[in-house]
Structures are given as structure tokens and as C-alpha cells.
Amino acid sequence: MKKILKKSYFITGLVQAFRQLPMDMKRARWKLSQRSQIEAYLEKHSVRKLQVGSGKNLLPGWLNTDYRPTKPGQVYMDATQPLPLPDSSFDYIFSEHVIEHLWHKDGFHFLCECHRVLKPGGKIRLATPDLKNILSLAATEKTDLQKKYIRQASERYIPENRELRASFVINNFFWDFGHYFVYDEETLVADLAEAGFKSVRRWIPGESDDPNLTGIEWHGRVVGEDINRFETMVLQAVRL
């Protein structure tokens, strides 16, 4: 029986490795071009701006990176690994709806890497779901916006939730989008401070006191700006 199980595990692992092979080959090609793309960006730009996890949101003048760089001009970057960038080399870092897809220890490591890569006085801007607002959907008395959020999420992702129950939406939020750790403001502020950042301030999506960080979020175009303002918190901080 043990031999049969070992053989079964071996075959399963072999099948999984075979299925993963095309992506591994793509990732190898992305890594080969990564260094030259980064060097070209650093040489060309005096004000250097890094976006981690750009997706479709290709910002002009930014080094737009992604774990799966399928768009022209995107550079491969894995936020769970040391960022392949020189110390104190960037003025700005922006990441939207990325850190919640990392385990907490990886998210903190990412913040520490951002601190290393930023110049003194450089700024980081993070947009991520607000745990407090998501959990508030369970309240007995709901605002019109909370009701709209539940209805929209149900229609898009949970068609079986015909009675528009908040419990379905909250559970779906945690398991259906690859979210590993969803932050409340207190936790993310504490992690930013521990990573070496100061002057942490919360902003509404799209708003900032720095023109380089104003109007750069994308998520609102997908879910609607009012839904995005409910779902997303934006924290901006300065590197010590």
C-alpha cells in the first residue's frame, strides 16, 4: 500500500511539474530581460518611480513591474523576493491591491525591501482592501453603499447569493481572489513604522498631496469609484 501511495504521489508531482513547465519557461525568459530593462529605466529617468504589480495600469514614467509581465514595457518582479534594485535608487513606490496577496511575513519583507530601495525622503503609496470596511458588511443596519457593495459582489461573483446575504460576500472576499492577509489600518500602519517609514497618512483613492501620487489608482475603473472608496484604503508614508 505504501509503495502504491508513493507511486501515486510521484505521478501527481510529475504531472504538476509538467503543467508548470510552460510558466517556468516564461519566467526564465522574463528574468533574462529583467536586468537590462531595469538598467535602461534607471539610466533614462532622474525621478524614479516604481510600481509593483501594475497589471493593466501602465503609468507613464514609471518602472511598471508585475509577477506576470504580459504587457509591453512591463518588467518581471516577484514581491516575495528581494527586489533586484539598488539601495536608495527610487523616489516613489506605488503598489495597488498587491500586498493582500502575500502572506503577512512576505508582506512585511516587501515593505522592508521598499524601504531599502527608496531614497531618504522617498515616498511609498499602498492601496489595499480595508478589513474593517469588509467586515462592516455584516452589520444589521446597512448603509446604501454597503447594500450596493453586497449586491454588486453577488451579481459578479456569487450568483447563487440571491438573497444578498453579507456572509456570502465576506467569505467570498477571502477565498475567491487569492487574498492571503487582509489588513486593517492599524496593522498596516504598524508594519510601515516597523519597516522604517514615518509620516503615515491615509488618503482617499486618487487623492494625494504629491502630484506624482495623485490619480494613479486603477481599481476604481474596474469596480466603480464609490465601491473602490468603500473597499480600499490608501496609505502613504515617507522613508526615514
N, C-alpha and C positions, 0 to 999 in steps of 0.2 A: 504493500500500500504506500509506504514511504517513497519507494522508487517511482511509483506512478505519479505521486504528488510532485516530486522533484522534477520529473519529466514535464509535467503539466506547467509548472512554474517557469521552467526553462523555455518552453514553447511560447508561453504567454509573453515572457520578456523579449523573446526574439521577434515576435510579431509587433510588439510595441516599438522596439528599436527600428524595425523596418519601416513602420509608419512614420516615425520621427525623422527618418533619414533625409527626405526632401527639405524639411525645415532646417535641419542641421547643416545641410549643404548651402542653403541660402544664407544662414547666419555666418558661415565661414566666409562667404563672398562679401557680406556686409562688413565683417571685421577687417578684411583686407583693404577695403577702401576707406575705412574709418579714419585712420591717422592722417592721410593726405587731405581728406575733407576738412578735418579739424584745423590742420596747419594752414590750409588755404583761407579758412574763415578768420583765424587769428591774425594772419598777415594783412588781410584786407580791411579789418574793422578796428578802429581806435576805441569806440564804445562797444563793448562786447556783451551780448545778451544771449543767454542760454535758455531754451525751452526744452524741458524734459517731458516726453510723452506728448508730442504735438498732434498726433492723429491727422485730421484734415485741416487743422488750424495752422497753416504755414504763415508765420509772421515775417514780414519784410525786415531785413536787417538783423534777424535772429539766427542763431545756430539751432535749427529745428531738429530735434532728435526723437527717436522712437524705438521701441523694442522690435517693432516690425516696420522698417522704413520702406513703405511701398510707394511713397510719393517722390517725384523728382526733387532733389535737393535735401531730402531728409538724410540724417546720419544715424547709424545704429548706435544705441546706447541702452545698457541694462542698468536700471536704477538700483538693483540689489547688489551690484558690484562696485568696486572703486571706480569713480568717474575718470576716464582716460584724458584728463585735462590738467594743465599745470596749476600749481598753487597760485592763489591771488591773481587769477587771469581774467575774471569776468566782473562786469559792473552790475549785471542783473541776472537773476534766475527766476524763471516762471514755470510752474507746473500745475496743471488743471486736471482734477479728477484722476490722479495717478496714485498718490500716497496711500489711499484707502485700499488699493490693490496689492499692497505689500503687508507682510506680517509686521507687527509692531517693531520688533528688533531690526528688521530690514528698513523700515521707515525711519527709525532713529539714525541708523547708519547713513541713510541717504541725506538726512539733514546735516549730519557731521561732514559729509563729503561736500555738500553745498557750501558750508561754512569755509572749508578748506579752499575751494575753487574761487570763491568771491574775493574781490579786493577789500581791504579795510574800508568801511563805509558803503560797501556794496549792498544791494537790496534783494531780498527773496520775497516772492509772492506765491502763495499756495491757495488754490481753490479746491475744496473738498466737501463732501456731504457733512452736514451738521447732525450729529447723532441726536442731540436734544430735539431738534425740529422733527426728525423722522419718528422718534418715539412719541412726540406730542400728538401724532395722528390717532393714538389710542384714547385720547381724551373723550369723555362723554359728550361734552358740548364742543362742537367743532366750528371753526370759522369757515367762511365761504371759500377761502383759499385752500384750507385743509380738505374740504369736501371736493374741490376741483382736483387737487392732487390725487386723492384716492380714486376718483372717477377716471382721470386720465391714465394713471398707472394700471388700473384694472382693464381698461379698454385696450391698452397697448400690449400688456404683458400677461394679464391674468383674466382671460375672457370667461373663465368659469366662475369668477367672483361677481356674479350677477347682483348679489345683494349689497355690493360695495362695502364689504367689511374691512375695517382698517387692519385687522390681524393678518389678512391675506397679503396686503400691500407691504406691511412691515416685514413679514417673513420673507416675502419675495425679494425685498430690497437687499437682504443679507445673503441670500443663497443664489440668486439668479444672475448676478452681474460680476462675479469674481471678486467681491469685496472681502478682504481678509481682516481688516481692522478699521472700523469707522470711528472717527474722532469726535469728541465733544471739544468745545473751545478751550476749556481748562487744560485738558491733556495736551493738546497741540501747542498751546502757549508755553506750557511747562517744558515740553520737549525742545521747542525752539530755544528757550532760555538755556537749557542744559547743553545744547549743542553750541552755544556761544553767541546767540543772537540777542539783540536788545531792541527796545522801542517797538515791541509787537503791537500792532493795531489792526482792528477788524474793519473791513470795508464791505460795502455792497458790491456785488459783481459789476464790473465795468467802471467803477469809480476808484480814484487814487489821487494823492497829492503830487504824484510824479507823472508827467506826460508819457514817459516811456512805459508806464504800467497801467495806463488808462485805456479802457475799451479793448482789452486784448483777450477777454474770455470768449469761448466758443459755445459752451454748453447751453446757454440760453437760446441759441439758434435752433437747437435740437428739441428742447423740452418746452420752450417758451420762457420769456424773460421773467414773468411773475412766478412761475414754477421754480425757475432757477434761483431766484432770490429767496424763496422759501427753503429750498433743499440745500443750497450751497452757502458755506461760509468762506470768506476770503480773508486770510491773514497775511499781513505784510510786515517784514522785520528787517533790521539792519545788522550787518556783520560788525562785530566789535573789532 
